[in-house]
Amino acid sequence: MDIPPGQYLVFRCSGPLPGAVIEGWRAVWAFFERPDALRRAYTVDFEAYREPERVEIWIAVRETV
């Protein structure tokens, strides 16, 4: 899989699956609802399963200047 370069915000989740991933996505949505949050790029988002109960959710964000 080729992941394009850019800025990503990483949300780390741990615990039994799929519950940990569901809670992780809830954290993503809550974060981006904040008025002061970075802006999503809507280009590439992906989940990286590191261990049986550890997942990272990578969200592409717009470049900051």
N, C-alpha and C positions, 0 to 999 in steps of 0.2 A: 504494500500500500504506500503510495506517495502522498505525503502531507505537505501542502504548500507552506513556504516560510511566511511568517507573520507574527503578530502578537496574539498570545493566547492567555486566557485566564483559566487557571486549573482549580477545580473543586475536588477535594479528596473525600472519599466516602469509605467507611469500613463497617463491617457487620455482615450478617447473613444476607445472601442474595435471594430474591431480587429486591428485598426491602431497602437495603442500603442504597441501591441505585435510584430507586423511587424517591427516597428522601434527599439524595444528592440533587436530583433534578428539581425538586421543590426548592432547595436552597438556591439553585441557579435562577429560577424564575423570580424568587423573592428578591435576590440581589439586583436583578436588572429592572425591577419595578421601582427601585429607589430613584429619586430625581437626580442624585449626584453620582449615579453609577456610570461606569464606562459604557460605551455604546457597542452593541454587538455588530459584527461585520456581516453576519449571515452568509458566510462563505463555507466554512468547515467547522463542524463540531464533531467530536468523537469521544468514545469511552475507551480507556485503556485498563484492561483487567490485569493487575499486577500479581495478585495472589488470590487464593480462593475467596477471601473476604475483604479484599482491598481493591478499590476501583478509583480511577481518576477520570473526571469529566473535563475535557478540554473544550473551551468555547473561544472561537475567534472573535477578537475585539478590534475595533477601528484603531488605526495608528494614532498615537497621541503626539502632539507637537510641543 
